[in-house]
Amino acid sequence: MLAIALGVLLRFDGLERRPLWYDEVATLLRLSGSTEADVQLLYDGSARDPRALLRRFQQTSDAPLDRGIVQTVRVVAVDEPQVGAGYLATAAVWTRAAGDDRGAVRALSALLSVAALALLGVLAWRLFGDRHVALAATALAAVSPLQVRYAQEARAYALWQVLLLVAALAVHAAARRPSRTHWTLVALAFAAALHVHPLTLSTAPALLLLARGGASAATTTARRSATRGALGALAAGLVLWAPWALVAVLHHDASRRTTAWVGEDVGPVALLRAWLGVATAVFFRPGGPGGLLDGLHGALADIAWVALGAGAAVLVAVALVNVARRQVGARAFVLALALVPFAALALADLVLGGRRSTVDRYLLPGWIALELAVALLLASPGPRPAARRAILLVVLALGCSTLLRSRPLDVWWNTDPAGAATLRALELRLAATPESIVLTDAPPIRALELAHRLAGGTPLRLGSATPLEVAPDAWPRALLAWPSPALAGSTQRALGAERVLVRDTTGVDVWHVEPRS
């Protein structure tokens, strides 16, 4: 209960303090009713007030609610069709009631994440009939670093989890008490989850197995009837989602552009390390920013990191084997929910190359399954209960410790590290350069992320032609952020032979002007 209470409290801590990062800036741009192309129209080299940019592109549209939702859906279809419009349509309604500052927008995810804790506990109770397992699953999710991380982000993942849990509970209820109402609820929940994230498709096998295993009578006829009902409901959900799937197909160029990064080939060793890292981070984080060993170096720290990571991997493996050996109707559901989403993405990575299966949020259904499996292993009746409860307490303590170490961070530990480093370097350079001028031709969302750091009024010039707009005596105060080769080249030509463009430090994309030595 203490772990659950801590997890709930920390979901609402720092919502206003942490700066927005790239994906969240994209969320607010969609909610404003503007597209990235609308921002691109301002790339003409003129001086722009960052505050005006934020008012125009980072505040909820002032159109009436119905028109605002339509605008939001329209820009999602143009700029980000692969994710679906379910979350952003929900956020458009929420921001009109709660406001559109970053704390208010993130509060929607925090509240949904708390609701997900309750739903997970109910699902564990329905599946296993043991209140200790239900409480353990809830506690593990409450202090999960991944769960809390996405509970504080203005993106779709908390809502997606709620809808996945509602769909699972609806399937379980429909299998035990078949009725048209229950199967209709399954179809609606599955369709809603698809409209929030298309990777909901990977959970269909688990939901079918849940229907078969949860049939009210353990007879072949009852199982076949439950399977047919689930197939019909899931098919109906697909039909309800089909119009948006067509939209995504018609705008496939935007989908390919915004998801190209997942195809980067990282090699088998890096894939394996990332898989283990995601499985571990469901419960605690050994290393990295905000991790248990953050700031510690040397052989002992390396040994501790390996021991914690290996311990988490063994725990997950033993928990899944334990589920497979249990004579419970839910075992196939838990195993499929854990393995099918991961296997589908891992197979694509191994065959095509890429790192889809290393993106922790894409594996969100697996988080639910692992929390259920570990809770069943450590909290259900069985041999050596004291030892298993002690391990449960250790895992919860490691999760709590990770959250408390991550709490002071101004950015999340798996937020774009290169982008965060560049923004921090820019802030330091701005503090040391009075009356600065910032130039960039970075993509629109990156430029708006930059504008959030310049809200004090530092002029921002957008576009590769910006050097032509800078007075010769202003160059010592000019800073370039994420410049393209075109912008860097035109800037160097404008500087002439007496001055040179210099990168601040290796690994950050901030440049300033110095006299040529």
C-alpha positions as CSV (number, residue, x, y, z in Angstrom):
1,M,0.0,0.0,0.0
2,L,2.9,2.3,0.7
3,A,4.4,1.6,-2.8
4,I,1.0,2.3,-4.4
5,A,0.6,5.6,-2.5
6,L,4.1,6.7,-3.4
7,G,3.6,5.8,-7.1
8,V,0.3,7.8,-7.2
9,L,1.9,10.8,-5.6
10,L,4.9,10.8,-7.9
11,R,2.7,10.7,-11.0
12,F,1.6,14.3,-10.2
13,D,5.1,15.5,-9.1
14,G,7.0,17.8,-11.5
15,L,4.3,18.0,-14.2
16,E,4.8,21.8,-14.5
17,R,8.5,21.8,-13.6
18,R,10.0,19.6,-16.4
19,P,10.4,21.3,-19.8
20,L,8.4,20.0,-22.7
21,W,10.4,17.7,-25.0
22,Y,10.0,17.0,-28.7
23,D,7.1,14.6,-28.7
24,E,5.1,16.8,-26.3
25,V,5.7,19.9,-28.4
26,A,4.2,17.9,-31.3
27,T,1.2,17.2,-29.2
28,L,0.6,20.9,-28.5
29,L,1.1,21.7,-32.1
30,R,-1.6,19.3,-33.1
31,L,-3.9,20.7,-30.4
32,S,-3.4,24.2,-31.8
33,G,-5.0,23.1,-35.1
34,S,-1.8,23.9,-37.0
35,T,0.4,21.7,-39.1
36,E,4.2,21.6,-39.4
37,A,3.8,23.1,-42.9
38,D,2.1,26.1,-41.2
39,V,5.2,26.6,-39.1
40,Q,7.5,26.1,-42.1
41,L,5.8,29.1,-43.8
42,L,7.7,31.3,-41.3
43,Y,11.1,30.1,-42.4
44,D,11.9,33.4,-44.2
45,G,14.8,34.8,-42.0
46,S,12.7,37.4,-40.3
47,A,13.1,37.9,-36.5
48,R,10.3,36.1,-34.6
49,D,9.3,36.6,-31.1
50,P,9.3,33.1,-29.4
51,R,6.4,34.1,-27.2
52,A,4.3,34.8,-30.3
53,L,5.3,31.5,-31.8
54,L,4.2,29.7,-28.7
55,R,0.9,31.6,-28.6
56,R,0.1,30.6,-32.2
57,F,1.4,27.0,-32.3
58,Q,1.5,25.8,-28.7
59,Q,-1.9,26.8,-27.3
60,T,-5.2,25.0,-27.8
61,S,-7.3,26.2,-30.7
62,D,-9.8,28.8,-29.6
63,A,-12.4,27.3,-32.1
64,P,-15.6,25.8,-30.6
65,L,-15.0,22.3,-29.3
66,D,-16.5,20.4,-32.2
67,R,-14.5,22.4,-34.7
68,G,-11.4,22.2,-32.6
69,I,-11.6,18.4,-32.5
70,V,-12.1,18.3,-36.3
71,Q,-9.0,20.6,-36.7
72,T,-6.9,18.4,-34.4
73,V,-7.9,15.2,-36.3
74,R,-7.1,16.9,-39.6
75,V,-3.6,17.9,-38.6
76,V,-3.0,14.4,-37.1
77,A,-4.0,12.9,-40.4
78,V,-1.5,15.2,-42.2
79,D,1.5,15.1,-39.9
80,E,1.2,12.0,-37.7
81,P,-1.3,9.5,-39.2
82,Q,0.4,6.4,-37.9
83,V,-0.5,7.1,-34.2
84,G,-4.2,7.6,-34.6
85,A,-6.3,10.6,-33.4
86,G,-7.8,9.0,-30.3
87,Y,-5.5,10.6,-27.7
88,L,-5.4,14.0,-29.3
89,A,-9.1,14.2,-29.7
90,T,-9.4,13.3,-26.0
91,A,-6.7,15.9,-25.1
92,A,-8.6,18.6,-27.1
93,V,-11.6,18.1,-24.9
94,W,-9.5,18.0,-21.7
95,T,-7.5,21.2,-22.4
96,R,-10.7,23.2,-22.9
97,A,-11.7,22.2,-19.3
98,A,-8.3,22.1,-17.6
99,G,-6.1,24.5,-19.6
100,D,-3.3,24.0,-22.1
101,D,-0.2,24.8,-20.0
102,R,2.2,21.9,-19.8
103,G,1.2,20.9,-16.3
104,A,-2.5,20.7,-17.2
105,V,-1.9,18.8,-20.4
106,R,0.3,16.3,-18.6
107,A,-2.3,15.9,-15.8
108,L,-4.5,14.0,-18.2
109,S,-1.9,11.3,-18.5
110,A,-1.3,11.2,-14.8
111,L,-5.0,10.7,-14.0
112,L,-5.3,8.1,-16.7
113,S,-2.3,6.3,-15.3
114,V,-3.9,6.2,-11.8
115,A,-7.0,4.8,-13.4
116,A,-4.8,2.1,-15.1
117,L,-3.5,1.1,-11.7
118,A,-7.0,0.4,-10.5
119,L,-7.9,-1.5,-13.7
120,L,-4.8,-3.6,-13.5
121,G,-5.7,-4.6,-9.9
122,V,-9.2,-5.6,-11.0
123,L,-7.8,-7.6,-13.9
124,A,-5.4,-9.5,-11.7
125,W,-8.2,-10.2,-9.3
126,R,-10.5,-11.5,-12.1
127,L,-7.7,-13.6,-13.6
128,F,-6.3,-15.2,-10.5
129,G,-8.9,-14.7,-7.8
130,D,-6.3,-13.7,-5.2
131,R,-6.2,-10.3,-3.6
132,H,-2.5,-10.6,-2.7
133,V,-1.7,-11.0,-6.4
134,A,-4.0,-8.1,-7.3
135,L,-2.3,-5.8,-4.8
136,A,1.2,-7.0,-5.8
137,A,0.5,-6.3,-9.5
138,T,-0.9,-2.8,-8.6
139,A,2.1,-2.0,-6.5
140,L,4.6,-3.2,-9.1
141,A,2.9,-1.0,-11.7
142,A,2.7,2.0,-9.3
143,V,6.5,2.2,-8.8
144,S,7.5,1.0,-12.3
145,P,9.9,3.6,-13.8
146,L,8.3,3.0,-17.2
147,Q,4.8,3.5,-15.9
148,V,5.6,6.7,-14.1
149,R,7.7,8.0,-16.9
150,Y,4.7,7.8,-19.4
151,A,2.2,8.9,-16.7
152,Q,3.9,12.3,-16.9
153,E,4.1,12.8,-20.6
154,A,1.6,14.6,-22.8
155,R,1.3,11.6,-25.2
156,A,-1.0,8.7,-25.8
157,Y,0.5,5.9,-23.7
158,A,-1.5,6.2,-20.5
159,L,-4.8,6.3,-22.4
160,W,-3.6,3.4,-24.5
161,Q,-3.0,1.3,-21.4
162,V,-6.4,2.2,-19.9
163,L,-8.1,1.1,-23.1
164,L,-6.1,-2.2,-23.3
165,L,-7.1,-3.0,-19.7
166,V,-10.8,-2.1,-20.4
167,A,-10.7,-4.4,-23.5
168,A,-9.2,-7.3,-21.4
169,L,-11.7,-6.9,-18.7
170,A,-14.5,-6.7,-21.2
171,V,-13.3,-9.9,-22.9
172,H,-13.1,-11.7,-19.6
173,A,-16.7,-10.6,-18.6
174,A,-18.1,-11.5,-22.0
175,A,-16.5,-15.0,-21.9
176,R,-18.0,-15.7,-18.5
177,R,-21.4,-14.1,-19.1
178,P,-21.9,-14.0,-22.9
179,S,-24.3,-11.3,-24.1
180,R,-24.6,-8.9,-27.0
181,T,-23.9,-6.0,-24.6
182,H,-20.6,-7.5,-23.3
183,W,-19.3,-8.3,-26.8
184,T,-20.3,-4.9,-28.0
185,L,-18.2,-3.4,-25.2
186,V,-15.3,-5.5,-26.4
187,A,-15.6,-4.2,-29.9
188,L,-15.8,-0.6,-28.8
189,A,-12.9,-0.9,-26.4
190,F,-10.7,-2.6,-29.0
191,A,-11.6,0.0,-31.6
192,A,-10.9,2.8,-29.2
193,A,-7.5,1.3,-28.4
194,L,-6.7,1.0,-32.1
195,H,-7.6,4.6,-32.6
196,V,-5.1,5.5,-29.9
197,H,-2.3,3.2,-31.1
198,P,-2.2,0.8,-34.0
199,L,0.0,-1.7,-32.2
200,T,-3.1,-2.7,-30.3
201,L,-3.3,-5.2,-33.2
202,S,-0.6,-7.2,-31.5
203,T,-2.8,-7.8,-28.5
204,A,-5.6,-9.6,-30.5
205,P,-4.1,-13.1,-30.0
206,A,-3.9,-12.6,-26.3
207,L,-7.5,-11.3,-26.1
208,L,-8.7,-14.4,-28.1
209,L,-6.9,-16.7,-25.8
210,L,-8.4,-14.8,-22.8
211,A,-11.9,-15.4,-24.2
212,R,-11.2,-19.1,-24.7
213,G,-9.6,-19.6,-21.3
214,G,-12.2,-17.5,-19.4
215,A,-15.2,-19.4,-20.8
216,S,-17.9,-19.9,-18.1
217,A,-17.9,-23.7,-18.6
218,A,-14.8,-25.7,-19.2
219,T,-16.3,-27.5,-22.2
220,T,-15.3,-27.5,-25.8
221,T,-18.6,-26.0,-26.8
222,A,-18.3,-23.1,-24.4
223,R,-14.7,-22.4,-25.4
224,R,-15.7,-22.4,-29.1
225,S,-18.6,-20.1,-28.4
226,A,-16.4,-17.7,-26.5
227,T,-13.8,-17.8,-29.3
228,R,-16.4,-17.1,-31.9
229,G,-17.8,-14.2,-29.9
230,A,-14.3,-12.7,-29.4
231,L,-13.5,-13.1,-33.1
232,G,-16.7,-11.3,-34.0
233,A,-16.1,-8.5,-31.5
234,L,-12.5,-8.0,-32.6
235,A,-13.5,-8.0,-36.2
236,A,-16.1,-5.4,-35.5
237,G,-13.5,-3.3,-33.8
238,L,-11.3,-3.5,-36.8
239,V,-14.2,-2.4,-39.0
240,L,-14.6,0.7,-36.8
241,W,-10.9,1.4,-37.1
242,A,-10.7,0.8,-40.8
243,P,-11.5,4.4,-41.9
244,W,-8.4,5.7,-40.0
245,A,-6.3,2.9,-41.3
246,L,-7.2,4.1,-44.8
247,V,-6.2,7.6,-43.8
248,A,-2.8,6.3,-42.7
249,V,-2.4,4.5,-46.0
250,L,-3.3,7.6,-48.0
251,H,-0.7,9.6,-45.9
252,H,1.9,6.9,-45.9
253,D,4.7,9.4,-46.8
254,A,4.1,11.3,-43.5
255,S,4.1,8.0,-41.6
256,R,7.3,6.9,-43.2
257,R,9.0,10.3,-42.6
258,T,8.1,10.4,-38.9
259,T,9.0,6.8,-38.1
260,A,12.1,6.5,-40.2
261,W,14.3,6.5,-37.1
262,V,13.0,3.0,-36.0
263,G,14.6,1.5,-39.0
264,E,18.1,2.4,-37.9
265,D,20.2,-0.8,-37.7
266,V,21.8,-1.2,-34.3
267,G,23.2,-4.7,-34.5
268,P,22.4,-7.9,-32.6
269,V,24.4,-7.1,-29.5
270,A,22.8,-3.7,-29.1
271,L,19.4,-5.2,-29.6
272,L,20.0,-7.8,-26.9
273,R,21.2,-5.1,-24.5
274,A,18.1,-3.0,-25.2
275,W,15.7,-5.9,-24.8
276,L,17.1,-6.6,-21.4
277,G,17.1,-3.0,-20.5
278,V,13.4,-2.6,-21.3
279,A,12.5,-5.8,-19.4
280,T,14.4,-4.4,-16.4
281,A,13.0,-0.9,-16.6
282,V,9.5,-2.2,-16.1
283,F,10.5,-2.8,-12.4
284,F,13.6,-0.6,-11.8
285,R,16.6,1.0,-13.5
286,P,20.2,0.0,-12.6
287,G,22.1,2.6,-14.5
288,G,21.8,5.8,-16.6
289,P,20.4,9.1,-15.6
290,G,18.2,8.7,-12.5
291,G,19.1,5.0,-12.2
292,L,20.1,3.3,-9.0
293,L,23.8,3.6,-9.8
294,D,23.7,7.0,-11.4
295,G,27.0,8.8,-10.7
296,L,28.8,5.7,-9.5
297,H,31.9,4.5,-11.4
298,G,34.4,1.7,-11.1
299,A,34.5,-2.0,-11.0
300,L,32.1,-2.4,-8.1
301,A,29.5,-0.2,-9.9
302,D,29.9,-2.3,-13.1
303,I,29.5,-5.5,-11.1
304,A,26.4,-4.2,-9.3
305,W,24.9,-3.1,-12.7
306,V,25.4,-6.5,-14.2
307,A,24.0,-8.2,-11.0
308,L,20.9,-6.1,-11.0
309,G,20.2,-6.5,-14.7
310,A,20.8,-10.2,-14.6
311,G,18.6,-10.5,-11.5
312,A,15.7,-8.8,-13.3
313,A,16.2,-11.0,-16.4
314,V,16.1,-14.1,-14.3
315,L,13.0,-12.9,-12.4
316,V,11.1,-12.2,-15.6
317,A,12.1,-15.6,-17.1
318,V,11.1,-17.5,-14.0
319,A,7.8,-15.6,-13.8
320,L,6.9,-16.4,-17.4
321,V,7.8,-20.1,-16.9
322,N,5.7,-20.1,-13.7
323,V,2.7,-18.8,-15.6
324,A,3.2,-21.5,-18.3
325,R,3.2,-24.2,-15.7
326,R,0.1,-22.9,-13.8
327,Q,-3.2,-24.6,-14.5
328,V,-5.1,-21.3,-14.8
329,G,-7.2,-20.1,-17.6
330,A,-5.3,-16.9,-18.0
331,R,-1.9,-18.4,-18.6
332,A,-2.1,-18.3,-22.4
333,F,-3.4,-14.7,-22.2
334,V,-0.5,-13.5,-20.1
335,L,2.1,-15.3,-22.2
336,A,0.7,-14.1,-25.5
337,L,0.4,-10.5,-24.1
338,A,4.1,-10.6,-23.1
339,L,5.5,-12.4,-26.1
340,V,3.5,-11.6,-29.2
341,P,4.0,-7.8,-29.3
342,F,7.7,-8.2,-28.6
343,A,8.2,-11.1,-31.1
344,A,6.4,-9.2,-33.9
345,L,8.7,-6.2,-33.5
346,A,11.8,-8.2,-32.9
347,L,11.2,-10.3,-36.0
348,A,10.9,-7.2,-38.1
349,D,14.2,-5.9,-36.6
350,L,16.1,-9.1,-37.2
351,V,14.8,-9.5,-40.7
352,L,14.7,-5.9,-41.9
353,G,17.1,-4.3,-39.5
354,G,16.0,-1.6,-37.1
355,R,15.2,-1.0,-33.4
356,R,11.5,-1.1,-33.2
357,S,11.6,-3.7,-30.5
358,T,13.9,-1.6,-28.3
359,V,11.4,1.3,-28.0
360,D,9.9,0.7,-24.6
361,R,6.6,2.4,-25.2
362,Y,5.9,0.1,-28.2
363,L,6.1,-2.8,-25.8
364,L,3.5,-1.4,-23.4
365,P,1.2,-4.5,-23.6
366,G,4.2,-6.5,-22.4
367,W,4.6,-4.3,-19.3
368,I,1.1,-5.4,-18.2
369,A,1.9,-9.0,-18.8
370,L,5.2,-8.9,-16.9
371,E,3.7,-7.2,-13.9
372,L,0.9,-9.8,-13.8
373,A,3.4,-12.7,-14.2
374,V,5.8,-11.4,-11.5
375,A,2.9,-10.6,-9.1
376,L,1.6,-14.2,-9.6
377,L,5.1,-15.6,-8.9
378,L,5.8,-13.6,-5.8
379,A,2.4,-13.1,-4.1
380,S,0.3,-16.2,-4.8
381,P,0.1,-19.1,-2.3
382,G,2.8,-21.8,-2.8
383,P,6.1,-23.1,-1.5
384,R,8.5,-20.8,0.3
385,P,6.1,-17.9,0.7
386,A,8.5,-15.9,3.0
387,A,11.3,-15.9,0.4
388,R,9.0,-14.9,-2.4
389,R,7.5,-12.1,-0.4
390,A,11.0,-10.9,0.5
391,I,11.9,-10.8,-3.2
392,L,8.7,-8.8,-3.9
393,L,9.6,-6.3,-1.2
394,V,13.1,-6.0,-2.7
395,V,11.7,-5.4,-6.2
396,L,9.3,-2.7,-4.9
397,A,12.1,-1.1,-2.9
398,L,14.3,-0.9,-6.0
399,G,11.4,0.6,-8.0
400,C,10.7,3.2,-5.3
401,S,14.4,4.1,-5.1
402,T,14.6,4.5,-8.9
403,L,11.6,6.9,-8.9
404,L,13.1,9.0,-6.0
405,R,16.5,9.2,-7.8
406,S,14.8,10.2,-11.1
407,R,12.5,12.8,-9.4
408,P,15.0,15.8,-9.4
409,L,15.7,15.4,-13.1
410,D,14.4,18.2,-15.3
411,V,14.1,15.8,-18.3
412,W,13.1,12.2,-18.4
413,W,15.9,9.6,-18.5
414,N,15.0,8.3,-22.0
415,T,14.1,11.6,-23.6
416,D,16.2,12.3,-26.7
417,P,19.6,12.7,-25.0
418,A,21.3,14.5,-27.9
419,G,18.5,17.1,-28.2
420,A,18.4,17.6,-24.4
421,A,22.2,18.2,-24.4
422,T,21.9,20.7,-27.2
423,L,19.2,22.7,-25.4
424,R,21.2,22.7,-22.1
425,A,24.3,23.9,-24.0
426,L,22.2,26.6,-25.7
427,E,20.8,27.8,-22.4
428,L,24.3,28.1,-21.0
429,R,25.5,30.0,-24.0
430,L,22.5,32.4,-23.8
431,A,23.3,33.1,-20.2
432,A,26.8,34.1,-21.2
433,T,25.8,36.1,-24.3
434,P,23.7,39.2,-23.6
435,E,21.2,40.2,-26.3
436,S,21.7,37.0,-28.2
437,I,20.2,36.2,-31.6
438,V,19.3,32.5,-32.3
439,L,19.3,31.2,-35.8
440,T,18.0,27.8,-36.8
441,D,16.5,25.9,-39.8
442,A,15.7,22.8,-37.8
443,P,12.4,21.0,-38.5
444,P,9.3,22.8,-37.2
445,I,8.8,20.8,-34.0
446,R,12.4,21.1,-33.1
447,A,12.2,24.8,-33.7
448,L,9.2,25.1,-31.4
449,E,11.0,23.1,-28.8
450,L,13.7,25.7,-29.0
451,A,11.2,28.5,-28.7
452,H,10.1,27.1,-25.3
453,R,13.6,27.8,-24.1
454,L,13.6,31.3,-25.5
455,A,10.3,32.4,-24.0
456,G,12.0,35.4,-22.4
457,G,12.0,37.1,-25.8
458,T,15.4,36.3,-27.4
459,P,14.8,36.8,-31.1
460,L,14.6,33.7,-33.2
461,R,15.3,33.6,-36.9
462,L,14.0,30.6,-38.9
463,G,15.3,29.4,-42.2
464,S,18.5,28.8,-44.1
465,A,18.5,32.3,-45.4
466,T,18.7,33.9,-42.0
467,P,22.4,35.1,-42.2
468,L,21.2,37.7,-44.8
469,E,19.0,39.2,-42.1
470,V,21.7,39.6,-39.4
471,A,23.5,43.0,-39.2
472,P,27.4,42.7,-39.4
473,D,27.9,44.1,-35.9
474,A,25.4,41.5,-34.4
475,W,27.3,38.4,-35.4
476,P,29.2,38.2,-32.0
477,R,25.8,37.7,-30.4
478,A,24.6,35.1,-32.9
479,L,24.0,31.5,-31.9
480,L,23.1,28.7,-34.3
481,A,21.0,25.7,-33.1
482,W,20.8,22.5,-35.1
483,P,22.0,24.3,-38.3
484,S,21.8,22.4,-41.6
485,P,24.8,22.4,-43.8
486,A,23.1,25.0,-45.9
487,L,22.6,27.3,-42.9
488,A,26.1,26.7,-41.6
489,G,27.6,27.4,-45.0
490,S,25.7,30.6,-45.7
491,T,26.5,31.8,-42.2
492,Q,30.2,31.2,-42.7
493,R,30.1,33.1,-46.0
494,A,28.3,36.0,-44.3
495,L,31.0,36.1,-41.6
496,G,33.8,36.7,-44.1
497,A,37.4,36.0,-43.5
498,E,37.7,37.7,-40.1
499,R,35.3,35.4,-38.2
500,V,34.6,31.7,-38.0
501,L,31.7,29.6,-36.9
502,V,32.7,27.3,-33.9
503,R,30.9,24.4,-32.4
504,D,30.4,24.7,-28.6
505,T,31.5,21.2,-27.6
506,T,31.5,17.8,-29.2
507,G,28.1,16.1,-29.0
508,V,25.9,19.2,-29.0
509,D,24.6,21.1,-32.0
510,V,25.1,24.7,-30.9
511,W,27.5,27.0,-32.8
512,H,28.8,30.5,-32.0
513,V,31.0,33.1,-33.7
514,E,34.7,33.7,-32.8
515,P,37.4,35.9,-34.4
516,R,39.6,33.8,-36.8
517,S,42.9,33.2,-35.1
